[in-house]
Structure formats: C-alpha cells, structure tokens
C-alpha cells in the first residue's frame, strides 16, 4: 500500500507562498508586523510632526504614528480601501498609553508614484514602507518625489524587496539563466506569483538610489533576520515569547548585514 502524500496544509511554505501571500494571522506574520511597528516607533520624530504615508491602507505603522501625536496624511489608491481601525489599538493587540496630544489622520486619494498633488517641502517625514518602492519599478522617480516634498532636514523611512528574495523567487520558477545574472544586475526585476513585477535591491543599490535622489543615508538594515521556521517553532513552544523574539530581532538587525527578504532604510534630506 502506498503511503499517503503529505497534506498540503502540512507542507513547508515556499518563499513565494510565504512572502507573496502573507497570512496576517499566522505566527510569523504577527511577528513580522510587530517588528515593523517597533522599527517605525523607533524611527518616528521625537516631537509632533507632519508625515506622509505612502505604504498602502493596511500598513501597521500609521496608527502608531497618529497615537504618538503626529499628523499623518495617508495616500490611498481608492477611498474604498480606507480602513477605520480604532486608533487606541496597536495592530489589534495592546492599548497605547494616552499621549499628551493625539495626531490627526487624513486620507487622500492619489498616486504614490507621483506626488504632484503636494507642494514642495511640506512634510517632516515620509513613510514608504510595506514594499511600496519595490512595486514602483521606476524607484528613482518615486524617491525624487519623496525628496521634493520633504522639508530640509526631513526624513524618509523606506522598505524594499531584497536580492535575497528575488533570487529565491527566480530559483522557484526555474529561471536559472536569470538567476545566474541576478547578483550583478544593475536592475533586478522579478515576476511575482500574482503576475506583478517586483524590483529587488542589494544594500549598495538601495544606498545609491537614495543618494541619487538627493537624500543622505542614515542607516540600512534587514526587516527581519530570524527565519519563519525559527519564529514559528519558538512561538509554538511558548506563545508568550513574542516580545522576546521582537527584541531579539531588533538587536540582530543593528548589524550591517543586509541578509533578509526585505530591507529597511532611513534617509535624511540635507538642510
């Protein structure tokens, strides 16, 4: 009698399945967004500021910024995508201590590729997280617009897909000729499982793109270093270890190692 095959639900998820169709209720993705929130909280200006969020309506850091007292303009492709989460919750998990001043959230429909609806030098910070710049294949033009709307001394927080993820996706699709050239490619465009295209970066390429847009790099690091299997194993052993895992991740990403499927960078406009 032939042994039955492993049920699909029990098979390890491939890189494409893991990162192209994130399940926000899974242990790994709860961990991932907890890390993203912590990184955003560390990046936010120390005093109330005016911020532009290009990261799509489901970005987890926007409620954190508003609760911390910042006025946030979030750009939406459609009003239908506006989410009205209670701002007293951070990612639906814990209460935020009442700040001295609660910021305002303003939703504006527009194209995050082109920010022509905004005057120059009007924002203290721009958040382009959630892979938004990897989905904008002309990243140079997008970052030039980010630099334009920033005030002198303003800062940008950005995230992109890394070459590590791009190579994993190419290997899974048996694109071996493309894979052999991926590490040295000036621009690496990779087909995404849903039919879209993602632009993947090395740390050096992301640094160069930020500098060419007129921004000064402050730091660059991976979003996460811990693997999905490690996180899921540790949380299965102790569901209360989420906080310790996030702190472990934040310490790990203080290094200059650019490994990881997504990279996060902070840059400043001179002045």
PyMOL commands that set and color helices and strands:
alter all, ss='L'
color gray80, all
select helices_A, chain A and resi 8-10+15-20+27-43+61-67+79-81+132-135+139-149+163-172+176-182+203-212+228-237+239-252
alter helices_A, ss='H'
color red, helices_A
select strands_A, chain A and resi 50-53+71-76+89-90+94-95+105-109+123-128+150-162+188-191+197-201+215-222+262-269
alter strands_A, ss='S'
color yellow, strands_A
deselect
rebuild
show_as cartoon
